[in-house]
Amino acid sequence: MIGIICALKIEVDGLKALMEEAVATCKAGLEFISGKIFDKDVVLLECGVGKVNAAVGTQVMIDLFKPDVLINSGIAGSLSKRLTVGDIVISTDCVEHDINCTELGEPRGQIWFPNEKRIAIPADEALTKQLAECCQGLGSHVMTGRVATGDIFITYRMKREYIAFEFGALCCEMEGAAVGHVCYMNGVPFTILRSISDDFKFNKVENYEEFKELAADRAIKALKKFIKAY
């Protein structure tokens, strides 16, 4: 089964419209829609914005549906001048840029697990490669690399440049690394697909509102290709 988690309604509706034999399952205030898309078993979730919503949704999806792979999909802000509106990033790994224990002598972004400390959470290499291949031919520039996640909607260019410099990330958003964090703890292969809704030229709230539907449509098209090929 393929698990797909998105934050926003516009990011998941295009897939819901394709689902056959759809069944809704409600848990923890979230609605999981499972069924078949192109004869493949798929479960979809609109988790809401932010790391906690994404983490809760990921754990419940894993517990209830036991997906073989899990993809977090949606839109993001560019951290690279090489990425503009409508371009696509597939994660090689992800970081939580808003974790800060530097006062304790720890590097910024370091996650404390019970048995280890690490900054980057690795995505599944095969899944990332397959999804990146599915993004070809969509009219978008596609890059693989690091995704930075935090509970902050970032518009200031200097803040974006800082995150790019500090973590070497290609884009920033608010859910991906939380999904990755939970998948890592559960041993579930995952990756993150993000379509750029705002770049260094268009990086204000009104620009995000203008371009988010275009970006979401690109992500949905990529996921359709992935599901067909899976």
TORPA-4810 file (N, C-alpha, C, O; in nm, 3 decimals):
<nodes>
NODE_1_0.084_-0.120_0.000_0.000_0.000_0.000_0.087_0.125_0.000_0.191_0.130_0.065_M
NODE_2_0.042_0.225_-0.075_0.110_0.354_-0.080_0.039_0.452_0.013_-0.082_0.472_0.000_I
NODE_3_0.110_0.511_0.105_0.054_0.615_0.191_0.098_0.752_0.142_0.215_0.774_0.113_G
NODE_4_0.003_0.844_0.133_0.033_0.981_0.088_-0.027_1.078_0.189_-0.147_1.075_0.217_I
NODE_5_0.058_1.165_0.242_0.015_1.264_0.341_0.040_1.404_0.286_0.151_1.436_0.244_I
NODE_6_-0.063_1.486_0.287_-0.055_1.625_0.243_-0.112_1.714_0.353_-0.194_1.671_0.433_C
NODE_7_-0.067_1.838_0.356_-0.115_1.930_0.458_-0.248_1.993_0.421_-0.334_2.013_0.506_A
NODE_8_-0.265_2.025_0.292_-0.377_2.107_0.248_-0.474_2.032_0.158_-0.437_1.934_0.093_L
NODE_9_-0.596_2.078_0.157_-0.701_2.018_0.075_-0.663_2.020_-0.073_-0.683_1.921_-0.143_K
NODE_10_-0.610_2.132_-0.121_-0.576_2.142_-0.263_-0.465_2.045_-0.302_-0.448_2.015_-0.420_I
NODE_11_-0.389_1.997_-0.203_-0.279_1.906_-0.232_-0.325_1.762_-0.245_-0.251_1.679_-0.298_E
NODE_12_-0.443_1.730_-0.198_-0.488_1.591_-0.196_-0.616_1.567_-0.277_-0.645_1.453_-0.313_V
NODE_13_-0.692_1.673_-0.306_-0.820_1.655_-0.374_-0.807_1.590_-0.512_-0.893_1.510_-0.551_D
NODE_14_-0.702_1.623_-0.585_-0.685_1.564_-0.717_-0.668_1.415_-0.715_-0.704_1.347_-0.811_G
NODE_15_-0.613_1.362_-0.607_-0.599_1.217_-0.592_-0.727_1.153_-0.541_-0.764_1.044_-0.584_L
NODE_16_-0.795_1.221_-0.451_-0.923_1.169_-0.401_-1.022_1.149_-0.514_-1.101_1.054_-0.513_K
NODE_17_-1.019_1.239_-0.613_-1.113_1.230_-0.724_-1.091_1.105_-0.808_-1.182_1.060_-0.877_A
NODE_18_-0.971_1.047_-0.803_-0.939_0.928_-0.881_-0.966_0.798_-0.805_-0.965_0.691_-0.865_L
NODE_19_-0.990_0.808_-0.676_-0.996_0.688_-0.594_-1.126_0.611_-0.613_-1.235_0.670_-0.614_M
NODE_20_-1.114_0.481_-0.628_-1.229_0.391_-0.637_-1.237_0.308_-0.510_-1.136_0.284_-0.443_E
NODE_21_-1.357_0.264_-0.479_-1.382_0.183_-0.358_-1.334_0.256_-0.234_-1.279_0.195_-0.142_E
NODE_22_-1.354_0.386_-0.232_-1.302_0.468_-0.122_-1.374_0.440_0.009_-1.496_0.428_0.014_A
NODE_23_-1.294_0.430_0.116_-1.346_0.409_0.250_-1.283_0.513_0.342_-1.161_0.532_0.341_V
NODE_24_-1.365_0.581_0.420_-1.315_0.681_0.514_-1.299_0.620_0.652_-1.389_0.552_0.702_A
NODE_25_-1.185_0.643_0.714_-1.157_0.597_0.849_-1.115_0.717_0.931_-1.020_0.787_0.895_T
NODE_26_-1.185_0.744_1.042_-1.155_0.861_1.125_-1.084_0.819_1.252_-1.124_0.724_1.320_C
NODE_27_-0.976_0.890_1.283_-0.897_0.863_1.403_-0.823_0.989_1.441_-0.764_1.055_1.355_K
NODE_28_-0.824_1.023_1.568_-0.751_1.140_1.620_-0.793_1.267_1.549_-0.710_1.357_1.529_A
NODE_29_-0.919_1.277_1.511_-0.969_1.395_1.445_-0.928_1.407_1.299_-0.949_1.511_1.237_G
NODE_30_-0.870_1.302_1.244_-0.824_1.300_1.106_-0.904_1.200_1.024_-0.949_1.098_1.077_L
NODE_31_-0.922_1.228_0.895_-0.996_1.138_0.807_-0.900_1.078_0.704_-0.843_1.149_0.621_E
NODE_32_-0.884_0.947_0.711_-0.800_0.872_0.620_-0.890_0.811_0.512_-0.989_0.745_0.544_F
NODE_33_-0.855_0.833_0.386_-0.933_0.779_0.275_-0.850_0.670_0.208_-0.744_0.697_0.152_I
NODE_34_-0.899_0.547_0.212_-0.828_0.435_0.151_-0.911_0.376_0.039_-1.034_0.380_0.042_S
NODE_35_-0.842_0.322_-0.060_-0.910_0.263_-0.175_-0.808_0.233_-0.283_-0.691_0.208_-0.254_G
NODE_36_-0.853_0.236_-0.409_-0.765_0.203_-0.520_-0.756_0.319_-0.618_-0.856_0.381_-0.654_K
NODE_37_-0.634_0.348_-0.659_-0.606_0.444_-0.766_-0.522_0.372_-0.869_-0.413_0.324_-0.838_I
NODE_38_-0.572_0.363_-0.991_-0.505_0.286_-1.097_-0.479_0.142_-1.051_-0.374_0.084_-1.079_F
NODE_39_-0.576_0.086_-0.978_-0.571_-0.052_-0.928_-0.462_-0.074_-0.823_-0.427_-0.189_-0.794_D
NODE_40_-0.409_0.032_-0.768_-0.309_0.021_-0.661_-0.374_0.062_-0.528_-0.455_0.155_-0.524_K
NODE_41_-0.338_-0.007_-0.421_-0.391_0.026_-0.288_-0.324_0.154_-0.238_-0.201_0.162_-0.230_D
NODE_42_-0.406_0.253_-0.205_-0.355_0.383_-0.163_-0.436_0.432_-0.044_-0.557_0.411_-0.037_V
NODE_43_-0.369_0.498_0.051_-0.438_0.567_0.159_-0.391_0.712_0.159_-0.272_0.741_0.152_V
NODE_44_-0.488_0.804_0.167_-0.462_0.947_0.159_-0.497_1.016_0.291_-0.590_0.974_0.361_L
NODE_45_-0.423_1.120_0.324_-0.455_1.198_0.443_-0.427_1.346_0.418_-0.319_1.382_0.371_L
NODE_46_-0.524_1.430_0.449_-0.503_1.574_0.463_-0.481_1.598_0.612_-0.575_1.597_0.690_E
NODE_47_-0.355_1.620_0.651_-0.320_1.620_0.793_-0.334_1.757_0.859_-0.340_1.765_0.982_C
NODE_48_-0.339_1.866_0.780_-0.334_1.999_0.837_-0.191_2.049_0.841_-0.096_1.974_0.816_G
NODE_49_-0.175_2.176_0.872_-0.044_2.242_0.864_0.036_2.221_0.993_-0.020_2.227_1.102_V
NODE_50_0.165_2.197_0.979_0.254_2.194_1.094_0.306_2.057_1.130_0.251_1.955_1.089_G
NODE_51_0.413_2.057_1.209_0.485_1.934_1.240_0.405_1.837_1.328_0.409_1.717_1.305_K
NODE_52_0.334_1.888_1.426_0.259_1.798_1.514_0.146_1.730_1.438_0.126_1.609_1.451_V
NODE_53_0.070_1.806_1.359_-0.036_1.746_1.279_0.020_1.637_1.188_-0.038_1.529_1.175_N
NODE_54_0.132_1.668_1.124_0.192_1.572_1.033_0.241_1.447_1.107_0.223_1.336_1.058_A
NODE_55_0.301_1.466_1.223_0.352_1.353_1.299_0.240_1.262_1.348_0.249_1.140_1.339_A
NODE_56_0.134_1.323_1.401_0.019_1.244_1.447_-0.041_1.165_1.330_-0.066_1.046_1.342_V
NODE_57_-0.063_1.233_1.218_-0.120_1.166_1.103_-0.034_1.053_1.051_-0.085_0.949_1.011_G
NODE_58_0.097_1.072_1.053_0.189_0.968_1.007_0.183_0.845_1.096_0.175_0.733_1.046_T
NODE_59_0.187_0.866_1.228_0.185_0.751_1.318_0.054_0.674_1.309_0.055_0.551_1.309_Q
NODE_60_-0.057_0.746_1.302_-0.187_0.678_1.291_-0.196_0.602_1.159_-0.245_0.489_1.155_V
NODE_61_-0.148_0.663_1.050_-0.151_0.593_0.921_-0.068_0.465_0.926_-0.111_0.361_0.876_M
NODE_62_0.049_0.472_0.986_0.133_0.352_0.997_0.065_0.245_1.082_0.066_0.127_1.046_I
NODE_63_0.007_0.286_1.193_-0.058_0.189_1.283_-0.180_0.123_1.219_-0.200_0.003_1.233_D
NODE_64_-0.261_0.203_1.149_-0.387_0.150_1.096_-0.372_0.081_0.961_-0.439_-0.020_0.935_L
NODE_65_-0.284_0.134_0.875_-0.282_0.087_0.736_-0.152_0.018_0.696_-0.148_-0.049_0.593_F
NODE_66_-0.047_0.033_0.776_0.081_-0.033_0.750_0.128_-0.015_0.605_0.151_-0.114_0.536_K
NODE_67_0.142_0.109_0.559_0.186_0.132_0.420_0.326_0.078_0.396_0.412_0.081_0.484_P
NODE_68_0.348_0.029_0.274_0.481_-0.018_0.235_0.576_0.099_0.215_0.695_0.091_0.247_D
NODE_69_0.524_0.208_0.163_0.601_0.331_0.145_0.511_0.449_0.181_0.389_0.438_0.176_V
NODE_70_0.572_0.560_0.219_0.494_0.677_0.257_0.555_0.800_0.194_0.676_0.823_0.202_L
NODE_71_0.471_0.880_0.130_0.516_1.002_0.064_0.446_1.122_0.126_0.323_1.125_0.138_I
NODE_72_0.525_1.219_0.164_0.469_1.349_0.203_0.478_1.440_0.082_0.586_1.462_0.028_N
NODE_73_0.365_1.492_0.039_0.361_1.573_-0.083_0.296_1.707_-0.055_0.210_1.720_0.033_S
NODE_74_0.338_1.807_-0.131_0.277_1.938_-0.115_0.360_2.048_-0.179_0.433_2.024_-0.275_G
NODE_75_0.347_2.166_-0.124_0.413_2.283_-0.179_0.518_2.334_-0.080_0.517_2.298_0.038_I
NODE_76_0.609_2.418_-0.131_0.720_2.464_-0.048_0.774_2.596_-0.100_0.745_2.637_-0.212_A
NODE_77_0.854_2.661_-0.015_0.926_2.781_-0.055_1.068_2.745_-0.095_1.133_2.664_-0.029_G
NODE_78_1.116_2.806_-0.202_1.250_2.777_-0.250_1.356_2.836_-0.157_1.339_2.946_-0.104_S
NODE_79_1.465_2.762_-0.140_1.585_2.812_-0.071_1.702_2.824_-0.167_1.814_2.852_-0.126_L
NODE_80_1.675_2.802_-0.296_1.781_2.802_-0.396_1.740_2.889_-0.515_1.625_2.887_-0.557_S
NODE_81_1.835_2.964_-0.567_1.809_3.045_-0.686_1.789_2.957_-0.810_1.745_3.006_-0.914_K
NODE_82_1.821_2.829_-0.798_1.803_2.736_-0.910_1.660_2.685_-0.918_1.624_2.616_-1.014_R
NODE_83_1.577_2.717_-0.820_1.439_2.668_-0.816_1.342_2.784_-0.820_1.354_2.880_-0.743_L
NODE_84_1.247_2.776_-0.912_1.147_2.880_-0.924_1.007_2.819_-0.913_0.994_2.698_-0.896_T
NODE_85_0.905_2.901_-0.923_0.767_2.856_-0.905_0.734_2.742_-1.001_0.756_2.752_-1.121_V
NODE_86_0.680_2.633_-0.945_0.642_2.517_-1.024_0.748_2.410_-1.034_0.718_2.299_-1.078_G
NODE_87_0.872_2.440_-0.996_0.977_2.339_-0.995_0.954_2.240_-0.882_0.875_2.265_-0.791_D
NODE_88_1.023_2.126_-0.889_0.996_2.017_-0.796_1.124_1.974_-0.725_1.231_1.965_-0.786_I
NODE_89_1.110_1.947_-0.595_1.218_1.892_-0.514_1.174_1.757_-0.458_1.064_1.744_-0.404_V
NODE_90_1.260_1.657_-0.473_1.241_1.527_-0.409_1.352_1.510_-0.307_1.469_1.535_-0.337_I
NODE_91_1.317_1.468_-0.186_1.414_1.467_-0.078_1.513_1.352_-0.086_1.476_1.238_-0.114_S
NODE_92_1.639_1.384_-0.061_1.737_1.280_-0.029_1.742_1.261_0.122_1.768_1.151_0.172_T
NODE_93_1.717_1.369_0.194_1.702_1.365_0.339_1.628_1.491_0.383_1.594_1.576_0.300_D
NODE_94_1.605_1.503_0.512_1.531_1.619_0.562_1.581_1.657_0.700_1.638_1.575_0.772_C
NODE_95_1.559_1.784_0.735_1.602_1.836_0.865_1.490_1.919_0.926_1.401_1.968_0.855_V
NODE_96_1.495_1.934_1.057_1.402_2.020_1.130_1.479_2.146_1.171_1.548_2.148_1.272_E
NODE_97_1.466_2.249_1.090_1.550_2.368_1.108_1.514_2.449_1.231_1.591_2.535_1.273_H
NODE_98_1.396_2.424_1.291_1.355_2.503_1.406_1.394_2.440_1.540_1.364_2.497_1.645_D
NODE_99_1.461_2.325_1.539_1.515_2.269_1.663_1.642_2.344_1.699_1.733_2.355_1.617_I
NODE_100_1.650_2.395_1.821_1.763_2.478_1.860_1.802_2.452_2.005_1.742_2.506_2.098_N
NODE_101_1.905_2.368_2.022_1.963_2.346_2.155_2.108_2.392_2.156_2.193_2.333_2.223_C
NODE_102_2.134_2.499_2.082_2.271_2.549_2.073_2.323_2.598_2.208_2.444_2.598_2.232_T
NODE_103_2.232_2.642_2.296_2.274_2.686_2.430_2.331_2.570_2.512_2.402_2.592_2.610_E
NODE_104_2.300_2.447_2.471_2.354_2.329_2.539_2.478_2.276_2.468_2.529_2.169_2.503_L
NODE_105_2.525_2.350_2.369_2.643_2.307_2.296_2.614_2.211_2.183_2.705_2.150_2.128_G
NODE_106_2.487_2.196_2.149_2.448_2.105_2.041_2.432_2.182_1.911_2.396_2.300_1.913_E
NODE_107_2.459_2.118_1.797_2.440_2.187_1.670_2.292_2.214_1.643_2.205_2.139_1.686_P
NODE_108_2.265_2.320_1.574_2.128_2.356_1.539_2.065_2.244_1.455_2.127_2.191_1.363_R
NODE_109_1.941_2.211_1.488_1.869_2.110_1.412_1.890_1.967_1.459_1.833_1.875_1.400_G
NODE_110_1.970_1.946_1.563_1.997_1.809_1.607_1.878_1.750_1.681_1.825_1.810_1.775_Q
NODE_111_1.835_1.632_1.636_1.723_1.560_1.697_1.778_1.462_1.799_1.874_1.390_1.772_I
NODE_112_1.717_1.460_1.917_1.757_1.367_2.022_1.661_1.249_2.024_1.548_1.261_2.072_W
NODE_113_1.705_1.137_1.972_1.631_1.012_1.986_1.676_0.944_2.116_1.778_0.983_2.173_F
NODE_114_1.601_0.844_2.164_1.644_0.777_2.286_1.783_0.713_2.275_1.855_0.703_2.374_P
NODE_115_1.819_0.668_2.153_1.945_0.594_2.139_2.045_0.659_2.044_2.149_0.600_2.016_N
NODE_116_2.015_0.778_1.995_2.110_0.846_1.906_2.073_0.993_1.891_1.963_1.035_1.927_E
NODE_117_2.167_1.068_1.838_2.141_1.206_1.800_2.179_1.219_1.652_2.282_1.168_1.608_K
NODE_118_2.095_1.289_1.578_2.126_1.311_1.437_2.054_1.436_1.389_1.953_1.476_1.446_R
NODE_119_2.107_1.496_1.285_2.044_1.614_1.226_1.959_1.574_1.106_1.841_1.608_1.100_I
NODE_120_2.018_1.504_1.011_1.947_1.469_0.888_1.880_1.332_0.900_1.938_1.237_0.953_A
NODE_121_1.758_1.324_0.852_1.684_1.198_0.846_1.683_1.152_0.700_1.630_1.222_0.614_I
NODE_122_1.740_1.035_0.672_1.753_0.994_0.532_1.622_0.944_0.473_1.549_0.867_0.535_P
NODE_123_1.593_0.990_0.351_1.481_0.935_0.276_1.525_0.804_0.210_1.644_0.775_0.201_A
NODE_124_1.428_0.726_0.165_1.458_0.600_0.098_1.514_0.629_-0.042_1.448_0.695_-0.122_D
NODE_125_1.633_0.579_-0.070_1.701_0.613_-0.195_1.623_0.564_-0.318_1.606_0.638_-0.414_E
NODE_126_1.575_0.441_-0.314_1.504_0.385_-0.429_1.373_0.459_-0.454_1.337_0.486_-0.568_A
NODE_127_1.303_0.492_-0.346_1.176_0.563_-0.358_1.200_0.704_-0.413_1.125_0.750_-0.499_L
NODE_128_1.302_0.770_-0.364_1.335_0.904_-0.413_1.369_0.901_-0.561_1.323_0.986_-0.638_T
NODE_129_1.449_0.804_-0.601_1.487_0.792_-0.742_1.365_0.766_-0.830_1.350_0.827_-0.936_K
NODE_130_1.279_0.675_-0.787_1.161_0.641_-0.866_1.068_0.761_-0.880_1.015_0.786_-0.988_Q
NODE_131_1.048_0.833_-0.771_0.958_0.948_-0.775_1.018_1.061_-0.859_0.945_1.129_-0.932_L
NODE_132_1.149_1.080_-0.851_1.214_1.182_-0.933_1.199_1.150_-1.081_1.179_1.241_-1.162_A
NODE_133_1.209_1.024_-1.117_1.191_0.983_-1.256_1.048_1.011_-1.302_1.026_1.049_-1.418_E
NODE_134_0.952_0.994_-1.214_0.813_1.020_-1.248_0.785_1.169_-1.267_0.686_1.206_-1.330_C
NODE_135_0.871_1.253_-1.214_0.853_1.398_-1.227_0.904_1.451_-1.360_0.875_1.564_-1.397_C
NODE_136_0.980_1.369_-1.431_1.032_1.414_-1.560_0.917_1.427_-1.660_0.820_1.351_-1.654_Q
NODE_137_0.928_1.522_-1.749_0.827_1.540_-1.852_0.705_1.618_-1.809_0.606_1.623_-1.882_G
NODE_138_0.711_1.679_-1.691_0.598_1.759_-1.642_0.614_1.907_-1.671_0.529_1.988_-1.634_L
NODE_139_0.724_1.942_-1.736_0.749_2.084_-1.764_0.811_2.158_-1.648_0.812_2.281_-1.646_G
NODE_140_0.863_2.083_-1.551_0.924_2.144_-1.432_1.070_2.103_-1.423_1.108_1.993_-1.464_S
NODE_141_1.151_2.192_-1.368_1.288_2.157_-1.330_1.280_2.073_-1.204_1.214_2.111_-1.108_H
NODE_142_1.347_1.957_-1.203_1.340_1.864_-1.091_1.478_1.851_-1.027_1.577_1.829_-1.096_V
NODE_143_1.482_1.865_-0.895_1.607_1.848_-0.822_1.584_1.755_-0.704_1.477_1.753_-0.645_M
NODE_144_1.686_1.677_-0.670_1.684_1.598_-0.548_1.781_1.660_-0.448_1.887_1.709_-0.486_T
NODE_145_1.743_1.658_-0.321_1.828_1.718_-0.219_1.756_1.728_-0.086_1.656_1.661_-0.063_G
NODE_146_1.808_1.811_-0.001_1.758_1.822_0.137_1.637_1.915_0.146_1.632_2.021_0.083_R
NODE_147_1.540_1.872_0.225_1.421_1.951_0.256_1.429_1.996_0.402_1.460_1.915_0.490_V
NODE_148_1.403_2.124_0.428_1.406_2.179_0.564_1.265_2.208_0.612_1.185_2.271_0.542_A
NODE_149_1.234_2.160_0.733_1.100_2.171_0.789_1.103_2.249_0.920_1.196_2.232_0.999_T
NODE_150_1.003_2.333_0.942_0.989_2.402_1.069_0.850_2.461_1.082_0.783_2.483_0.981_G
NODE_151_0.808_2.486_1.203_0.676_2.543_1.228_0.678_2.695_1.210_0.636_2.770_1.299_D
NODE_152_0.728_2.739_1.095_0.740_2.881_1.062_0.712_2.899_0.914_0.773_2.832_0.831_I
NODE_153_0.621_2.990_0.881_0.601_3.027_0.740_0.699_3.139_0.709_0.686_3.249_0.763_F
NODE_154_0.795_3.111_0.623_0.908_3.203_0.604_0.892_3.283_0.476_0.883_3.227_0.367_I
NODE_155_0.888_3.415_0.490_0.884_3.502_0.374_1.013_3.583_0.358_1.052_3.615_0.246_T
NODE_156_1.079_3.615_0.468_1.198_3.699_0.459_1.311_3.627_0.387_1.349_3.516_0.423_Y
NODE_157_1.364_3.692_0.285_1.470_3.632_0.204_1.594_3.600_0.287_1.656_3.496_0.266_R
NODE_158_1.630_3.687_0.379_1.750_3.663_0.460_1.735_3.538_0.546_1.833_3.465_0.567_M
NODE_159_1.614_3.512_0.595_1.591_3.391_0.674_1.603_3.268_0.585_1.658_3.166_0.627_K
NODE_160_1.553_3.277_0.464_1.566_3.164_0.372_1.713_3.139_0.339_1.759_3.024_0.335_R
NODE_161_1.785_3.246_0.315_1.927_3.231_0.283_2.003_3.170_0.400_2.096_3.092_0.381_E
NODE_162_1.963_3.207_0.522_2.029_3.150_0.641_2.006_3.000_0.650_2.099_2.924_0.675_Y
NODE_163_1.881_2.957_0.630_1.849_2.813_0.638_1.922_2.737_0.529_1.973_2.627_0.552_I
NODE_164_1.927_2.795_0.410_1.999_2.731_0.300_2.147_2.716_0.335_2.207_2.611_0.309_A
NODE_165_2.207_2.819_0.394_2.348_2.815_0.430_2.373_2.719_0.546_2.467_2.640_0.542_F
NODE_166_2.288_2.725_0.647_2.308_2.644_0.768_2.290_2.496_0.741_2.364_2.414_0.796_E
NODE_167_2.192_2.460_0.658_2.155_2.319_0.641_2.177_2.264_0.500_2.166_2.143_0.479_F
NODE_168_2.208_2.349_0.404_2.227_2.301_0.268_2.099_2.249_0.206_2.103_2.156_0.124_G
NODE_169_1.986_2.306_0.243_1.856_2.259_0.196_1.813_2.333_0.070_1.856_2.446_0.044_A
NODE_170_1.729_2.268_-0.009_1.678_2.325_-0.133_1.546_2.399_-0.114_1.518_2.494_-0.188_L
NODE_171_1.466_2.358_-0.018_1.336_2.421_0.003_1.295_2.410_0.149_1.349_2.328_0.224_C
NODE_172_1.199_2.494_0.188_1.149_2.491_0.325_0.997_2.477_0.325_0.929_2.530_0.238_C
NODE_173_0.947_2.406_0.424_0.804_2.382_0.439_0.777_2.347_0.584_0.862_2.371_0.670_E
NODE_174_0.657_2.290_0.615_0.617_2.280_0.755_0.575_2.140_0.801_0.524_2.125_0.912_M
NODE_175_0.596_2.037_0.716_0.552_1.903_0.756_0.651_1.791_0.725_0.658_1.693_0.799_E
NODE_176_0.729_1.803_0.618_0.803_1.690_0.564_0.892_1.617_0.661_0.886_1.494_0.670_G
NODE_177_0.976_1.689_0.735_1.069_1.621_0.826_0.996_1.559_0.946_1.047_1.465_1.006_A
NODE_178_0.878_1.610_0.980_0.799_1.546_1.085_0.751_1.409_1.038_0.754_1.312_1.113_A
NODE_179_0.706_1.404_0.912_0.669_1.274_0.853_0.791_1.183_0.849_0.783_1.066_0.888_V
NODE_180_0.903_1.237_0.803_1.025_1.158_0.797_1.072_1.110_0.934_1.117_0.996_0.948_G
NODE_181_1.061_1.195_1.033_1.099_1.163_1.171_1.023_1.039_1.220_1.082_0.946_1.273_H
NODE_182_0.892_1.040_1.200_0.808_0.928_1.246_0.836_0.803_1.163_0.844_0.693_1.218_V
NODE_183_0.851_0.818_1.032_0.882_0.703_0.947_1.016_0.641_0.987_1.029_0.519_0.991_C
NODE_184_1.115_0.725_1.017_1.246_0.676_1.058_1.234_0.593_1.186_1.296_0.487_1.198_Y
NODE_185_1.156_0.640_1.281_1.140_0.568_1.407_1.065_0.436_1.389_1.083_0.343_1.468_M
NODE_186_0.981_0.429_1.285_0.902_0.308_1.259_0.962_0.217_1.152_0.910_0.109_1.126_N
NODE_187_1.069_0.260_1.090_1.132_0.180_0.986_1.052_0.172_0.858_1.057_0.071_0.787_G
NODE_188_0.977_0.278_0.825_0.896_0.283_0.704_0.966_0.366_0.598_1.003_0.480_0.626_V
NODE_189_0.986_0.312_0.477_1.050_0.390_0.370_0.966_0.513_0.335_0.844_0.503_0.321_P
NODE_190_1.031_0.627_0.321_0.957_0.750_0.292_1.039_0.839_0.200_1.161_0.823_0.187_F
NODE_191_0.972_0.933_0.139_1.037_1.046_0.076_0.941_1.163_0.074_0.823_1.148_0.107_T
NODE_192_0.991_1.280_0.036_0.913_1.403_0.035_0.914_1.460_-0.106_1.020_1.471_-0.168_I
NODE_193_0.798_1.495_-0.156_0.785_1.562_-0.286_0.730_1.701_-0.261_0.624_1.718_-0.201_L
NODE_194_0.803_1.802_-0.308_0.757_1.939_-0.288_0.767_2.018_-0.418_0.870_2.019_-0.484_R
NODE_195_0.657_2.084_-0.453_0.652_2.172_-0.568_0.661_2.317_-0.518_0.593_2.354_-0.422_S
NODE_196_0.744_2.396_-0.582_0.773_2.531_-0.534_0.656_2.625_-0.562_0.615_2.643_-0.677_I
NODE_197_0.605_2.686_-0.456_0.495_2.782_-0.467_0.545_2.926_-0.456_0.475_3.018_-0.499_S
NODE_198_0.663_2.946_-0.401_0.719_3.080_-0.387_0.871_3.071_-0.385_0.929_2.988_-0.315_D
NODE_199_0.934_3.157_-0.462_1.079_3.155_-0.473_1.138_3.287_-0.424_1.069_3.365_-0.358_D
NODE_200_1.264_3.313_-0.456_1.329_3.434_-0.407_1.270_3.560_-0.471_1.280_3.669_-0.414_F
NODE_201_1.211_3.547_-0.587_1.147_3.661_-0.653_1.006_3.682_-0.601_0.965_3.795_-0.576_K
NODE_202_0.932_3.572_-0.586_0.793_3.577_-0.539_0.788_3.510_-0.403_0.763_3.390_-0.395_F
NODE_203_0.812_3.584_-0.296_0.822_3.521_-0.165_0.741_3.593_-0.058_0.776_3.593_0.060_N
NODE_204_0.630_3.654_-0.101_0.539_3.716_-0.006_0.414_3.631_0.006_0.389_3.543_-0.077_K
NODE_205_0.335_3.655_0.110_0.214_3.576_0.133_0.122_3.580_0.012_0.065_3.478_-0.027_V
NODE_206_0.107_3.698_-0.048_0.017_3.708_-0.164_0.069_3.629_-0.283_-0.011_3.580_-0.363_E
NODE_207_0.202_3.615_-0.296_0.259_3.534_-0.402_0.230_3.386_-0.378_0.197_3.311_-0.470_N
NODE_208_0.245_3.346_-0.252_0.212_3.208_-0.214_0.067_3.176_-0.250_0.039_3.071_-0.307_Y
NODE_209_-0.025_3.265_-0.217_-0.166_3.243_-0.247_-0.190_3.235_-0.397_-0.275_3.159_-0.443_E
NODE_210_-0.114_3.315_-0.474_-0.132_3.317_-0.619_-0.083_3.189_-0.684_-0.147_3.138_-0.777_E
NODE_211_0.029_3.136_-0.638_0.093_3.025_-0.708_0.071_2.888_-0.644_0.115_2.788_-0.702_F
NODE_212_0.006_2.879_-0.528_-0.004_2.750_-0.459_-0.083_2.647_-0.539_-0.051_2.528_-0.534_K
NODE_213_-0.185_2.691_-0.614_-0.264_2.595_-0.691_-0.182_2.538_-0.807_-0.190_2.419_-0.836_E
NODE_214_-0.104_2.623_-0.873_-0.014_2.574_-0.978_0.084_2.472_-0.922_0.104_2.366_-0.981_L
NODE_215_0.144_2.504_-0.809_0.242_2.414_-0.749_0.177_2.283_-0.705_0.234_2.176_-0.727_A
NODE_216_0.060_2.292_-0.645_-0.009_2.170_-0.600_-0.045_2.082_-0.718_-0.036_1.960_-0.709_A
NODE_217_-0.086_2.142_-0.828_-0.121_2.065_-0.948_0.000_1.989_-1.001_-0.014_1.874_-1.044_D
NODE_218_0.118_2.050_-0.998_0.240_1.981_-1.043_0.269_1.860_-0.955_0.305_1.753_-1.005_R
NODE_219_0.253_1.876_-0.825_0.279_1.765_-0.732_0.181_1.651_-0.755_0.220_1.534_-0.753_A
NODE_220_0.055_1.683_-0.778_-0.047_1.580_-0.801_-0.017_1.504_-0.930_-0.032_1.382_-0.934_I
NODE_221_0.024_1.574_-1.034_0.058_1.507_-1.160_0.173_1.409_-1.141_0.173_1.300_-1.197_K
NODE_222_0.271_1.448_-1.063_0.384_1.359_-1.035_0.340_1.235_-0.958_0.383_1.124_-0.988_A
NODE_223_0.254_1.254_-0.861_0.205_1.141_-0.783_0.122_1.046_-0.867_0.129_0.924_-0.849_L
NODE_224_0.044_1.099_-0.958_-0.034_1.013_-1.048_0.059_0.921_-1.128_0.034_0.801_-1.140_K
NODE_225_0.165_0.978_-1.181_0.262_0.899_-1.257_0.328_0.793_-1.168_0.349_0.680_-1.210_K
NODE_226_0.359_0.832_-1.046_0.423_0.738_-0.953_0.329_0.621_-0.922_0.371_0.505_-0.927_F
NODE_227_0.205_0.651_-0.891_0.110_0.544_-0.856_0.090_0.449_-0.973_0.085_0.328_-0.955_I
NODE_228_0.080_0.503_-1.093_0.065_0.417_-1.213_0.184_0.323_-1.227_0.167_0.206_-1.263_K
NODE_229_0.303_0.374_-1.200_0.425_0.296_-1.223_0.463_0.205_-1.107_0.547_0.116_-1.123_A
NODE_230_0.402_0.226_-0.992_0.445_0.154_-0.871_0.415_0.004_-0.880_0.445_-0.070_-0.787_Y
</nodes>
